[in-house]
Amino acid sequence: QEKIADVYIAMAEQEAEYGNYSYALGLVEQALYEVDTQKLKDAKVTLYKRWIDSDIEDANYSMAVYRTRQAYDETSDEAFKDQEIDTYLAWAESLVSIGEYEEALDALEDGVYYTQSEVLSTKIEEINNAEVLLSKEVIDRITGTSVVYEYNEKGQETRIAYFDEYGSTMQFEIYEYDEEGNVIEYRTY
């Protein structure tokens, strides 16, 4: 039985090296029908973790979330519940890093809905309180051009960027203010 398990695990690991995680998991699942060993169960958990990590590295967060749920359903390994929360956090942080605050909040709200995580609820509060949504994007649906407005803590425009329909920067403006809120410098590029 151990030899059968070892052969299937070796084949599954080889498939996983090529990114064929679905096939690799199928091999382990097939082996589990033939020989139900802890070694195979552990291999299944490991393959799921690698697949989820691969999705996160590729910034494919929605699939990573889906796979954490699938992995938990199939393995009952509690670590996948924590992984789901961590994935939602990573997803939100990646969105915040590019100024997509509303999308980050949407991802976190989905995470709270599915996990009831206080950690995710706290992150929502942090973004709402600290950021006061310091940027917004306006898209002209006819031309495809967009304008991104960035603000300081006082709600004053600090930068306005204009993008063409392909996402290339056409122009941007920078504003600096004195203590009283008056524009003291304006630059355009």
C-alpha positions as CSV (number, residue, x, y, z in Angstrom):
1,Q,0.0,0.0,0.0
2,E,2.8,2.4,0.9
3,K,4.5,1.8,-2.5
4,I,1.2,2.5,-4.4
5,A,0.8,5.7,-2.4
6,D,4.5,6.7,-3.1
7,V,4.1,6.1,-6.8
8,Y,0.9,8.2,-7.0
9,I,2.5,11.0,-4.9
10,A,5.5,11.1,-7.1
11,M,3.4,11.3,-10.3
12,A,1.3,14.0,-8.7
13,E,4.3,16.1,-7.6
14,Q,5.7,15.9,-11.1
15,E,2.4,17.2,-12.6
16,A,2.3,19.9,-10.0
17,E,5.8,21.0,-11.0
18,Y,4.3,21.8,-14.5
19,G,1.4,23.6,-12.9
20,N,-1.1,20.8,-13.6
21,Y,-2.6,20.9,-10.1
22,S,-6.0,19.7,-11.1
23,Y,-4.6,16.6,-12.7
24,A,-2.2,16.1,-9.7
25,L,-5.0,16.2,-7.3
26,G,-7.0,13.8,-9.5
27,L,-4.1,11.4,-9.2
28,V,-4.0,11.6,-5.4
29,E,-7.8,11.3,-5.3
30,Q,-7.6,8.2,-7.4
31,A,-5.0,6.7,-5.2
32,L,-7.1,7.5,-2.1
33,Y,-9.9,5.2,-3.6
34,E,-7.4,2.4,-3.9
35,V,-5.4,3.0,-0.7
36,D,-6.6,5.3,2.0
37,T,-3.5,6.4,3.8
38,Q,-2.6,9.5,5.8
39,K,0.4,10.1,3.5
40,L,-2.0,10.6,0.6
41,K,-4.3,12.8,2.6
42,D,-1.3,15.0,3.5
43,A,-0.2,15.0,-0.1
44,K,-3.6,16.3,-1.1
45,V,-3.4,19.2,1.5
46,T,0.1,20.0,0.3
47,L,-1.0,20.1,-3.4
48,Y,-3.9,22.4,-2.6
49,K,-1.6,24.8,-0.6
50,R,0.8,24.9,-3.6
51,W,-2.1,25.6,-6.0
52,I,-3.5,28.4,-3.8
53,D,0.0,29.9,-3.4
54,S,0.4,29.8,-7.2
55,D,-2.9,31.6,-7.7
56,I,-1.8,34.3,-5.2
57,E,1.5,34.7,-6.8
58,D,-0.3,35.2,-10.1
59,A,-2.7,37.7,-8.4
60,N,-5.6,35.4,-9.2
61,Y,-7.2,36.1,-5.9
62,S,-10.7,35.0,-6.7
63,M,-9.5,31.6,-7.8
64,A,-7.4,31.3,-4.7
65,V,-10.4,32.1,-2.5
66,Y,-12.5,29.5,-4.4
67,R,-9.7,26.9,-4.0
68,T,-9.4,27.5,-0.3
69,R,-13.1,26.7,0.1
70,Q,-12.8,23.7,-2.1
71,A,-9.7,22.5,-0.2
72,Y,-11.5,22.8,3.1
73,D,-14.6,21.0,1.8
74,E,-12.5,18.1,0.5
75,T,-9.9,17.9,3.4
76,S,-11.6,19.4,6.4
77,D,-8.2,21.0,7.2
78,E,-8.8,24.0,9.4
79,A,-5.7,25.8,8.0
80,F,-7.7,26.5,4.8
81,K,-10.2,28.6,6.7
82,D,-7.3,30.8,7.9
83,Q,-5.9,30.7,4.3
84,E,-9.1,32.0,3.0
85,I,-9.0,35.0,5.3
86,D,-5.3,35.7,4.4
87,T,-6.2,35.5,0.7
88,Y,-9.0,38.1,1.1
89,L,-6.5,40.3,3.0
90,A,-3.8,39.9,0.3
91,W,-6.4,40.6,-2.4
92,A,-7.6,43.8,-0.6
93,E,-4.0,45.0,0.0
94,S,-3.1,44.5,-3.7
95,L,-6.1,46.6,-4.7
96,V,-5.3,49.3,-2.2
97,S,-1.7,49.5,-3.4
98,I,-3.0,50.5,-6.9
99,G,-5.6,52.9,-5.5
100,E,-8.6,50.7,-6.0
101,Y,-10.2,51.3,-2.6
102,E,-13.8,50.6,-3.6
103,E,-12.8,47.2,-5.1
104,A,-10.7,46.4,-2.0
105,L,-13.7,47.1,0.2
106,D,-15.9,44.9,-2.0
107,A,-13.4,42.0,-1.7
108,L,-13.3,42.4,2.1
109,E,-17.1,42.6,2.4
110,D,-17.4,39.4,0.4
111,G,-14.8,37.9,2.7
112,V,-16.7,38.9,5.8
113,Y,-19.9,37.5,4.3
114,Y,-18.3,34.1,3.7
115,T,-16.0,33.9,6.7
116,Q,-17.6,36.1,9.4
117,S,-14.0,37.2,10.1
118,E,-13.4,40.0,12.6
119,V,-9.9,40.5,11.0
120,L,-11.6,41.4,7.7
121,S,-14.2,43.6,9.4
122,T,-11.3,45.5,11.1
123,K,-9.5,45.9,7.8
124,I,-12.7,47.4,6.3
125,E,-12.9,49.9,9.2
126,E,-9.2,50.8,8.7
127,I,-9.6,51.5,5.0
128,N,-12.8,53.5,5.6
129,N,-11.3,55.5,8.5
130,A,-7.7,56.0,7.4
131,E,-8.2,56.5,3.7
132,V,-11.4,58.4,3.4
133,L,-11.0,57.2,-0.1
134,L,-8.1,59.4,-1.2
135,S,-8.6,58.9,-4.9
136,K,-11.3,58.4,-7.4
137,E,-11.4,57.6,-11.1
138,V,-13.9,59.1,-13.7
139,I,-14.1,57.3,-17.0
140,D,-15.6,58.7,-20.1
141,R,-17.5,55.7,-21.5
142,I,-17.7,57.2,-25.0
143,T,-14.0,58.0,-25.6
144,G,-12.6,55.5,-23.1
145,T,-10.4,58.2,-21.5
146,S,-10.2,58.5,-17.8
147,V,-9.2,61.0,-15.1
148,V,-7.9,60.0,-11.7
149,Y,-8.1,62.5,-8.9
150,E,-5.9,62.1,-5.7
151,Y,-6.6,63.9,-2.5
152,N,-4.7,64.7,0.7
153,E,-6.0,64.1,4.2
154,K,-7.9,67.4,4.1
155,G,-9.7,66.5,0.9
156,Q,-7.7,68.8,-1.3
157,E,-6.8,67.7,-4.8
158,T,-3.0,66.9,-4.9
159,R,-2.8,65.3,-8.3
160,I,-5.0,64.9,-11.4
161,A,-3.9,62.4,-14.0
162,Y,-5.4,62.1,-17.5
163,F,-5.2,58.8,-19.3
164,D,-6.1,57.8,-22.9
165,E,-8.3,54.9,-23.9
166,Y,-5.2,52.6,-23.7
167,G,-4.3,53.6,-20.2
168,S,-1.3,55.7,-21.2
169,T,-0.8,58.9,-19.2
170,M,-1.6,61.9,-21.4
171,Q,-1.0,64.6,-18.8
172,F,-1.0,65.1,-15.0
173,E,-1.3,68.1,-12.7
174,I,0.2,68.4,-9.2
175,Y,-1.0,70.8,-6.5
176,E,0.7,71.9,-3.3
177,Y,-1.0,73.8,-0.5
178,D,0.1,76.0,2.4
179,E,-1.0,75.6,6.0
180,E,-4.2,77.6,5.3
181,G,-5.2,75.5,2.3
182,N,-4.2,77.9,-0.4
183,V,-2.6,76.6,-3.6
184,I,1.1,77.6,-3.4
185,E,2.4,75.6,-6.4
186,Y,0.8,74.1,-9.5
187,R,2.7,72.0,-12.0
188,T,1.5,70.2,-15.1
189,Y,3.4,67.6,-17.0
